[in-house]
Amino acid sequence: MTNPQSHAEQEALYRRYVDELARESGKLVVILKGDSGLCRLIDKALRVLTFGKQSRFMTGFTTTLGRRIYVPDDWERYAPLDRYLILRHEAVHVRQFSRFTWPGMVLIYLLLPIPMGLAAGRALIEWEAYKETLVATWQVKGRMAAHDPALAKHIVDRFTGADYAWMWVFGGHVRRAIAKTLAALDERPPPDIWSA
C-alpha cells in the first residue's frame, strides 16, 4: 500500500506522536548524536568490541537511554513516517527504562546471560520493540508493508549481526517470532492510524 496521505499529514502524525510521548514520559528529550559526548564514546567502544563491524552507530541508529532518545544528525531529513516508526520502537525502550530502572536495563541489556551470541536479555528487550515496529508499520503503511520480506530480513539481520553485537545466533527463532506476530495481526488487525 502506498500512503495516500500528504507529506503535511505524515509530518502532523509524527509531531502528534512526539507530543504524546512527551506527555506520557515526562521530561523526554530528543538529542542529535553529534551533540553527545556519550554517544561518541559508545561509538568508539562498539567499533572496538565488534572489530569495526558496527560502524554506523552515529549515522544509522537511534539510541534510547532513559528518557533521552539520541538520533542521527540528519534526523529531520528522514521521511516523517520513518521518524514516526522509529519513535514507536524507541518508545518501547523508554517504557522499559521506566519499568526495569537504569541498573536493571544495564544488567539485562548488556550482561544477561552473556554479552554476545546468546544475549537473551538484550534479545528480549529488542524483540519487544521490534514487535511494536511490526504493529506500527501495519498501522501506517498497511498489511503488505508489515509482511514485506525485506522488513523481516532487516529485523533478523539486526538480531544476528554486528548491529547489536551479535545478540542472538538463532535467526530461525527470530523469523518464527515475526511470523507469529504477523499471524496474530492477520487475525486481529490493529486500528488504522489514519482513520483515528
Secondary structure, 3 states (H helix, E strand, C coil): CCCCCCHHHHHHHHHHHHHHHHHHHCCCEEEEHHHCHHHHHHHHHHHHHCCCCCCCHHHHCCEEECCEEEECCCHHHCCHHHHHHHHHHHHHHHHHHHHHHHHHHHHHHHHCCCCCCECHHHHHHHHHHHHHHHHHHHHHHCHHHHCCHHHHHHHHHHHHCHHHCCCECCHHHHHHHHHHHHHHHHHCCCCCHHHC
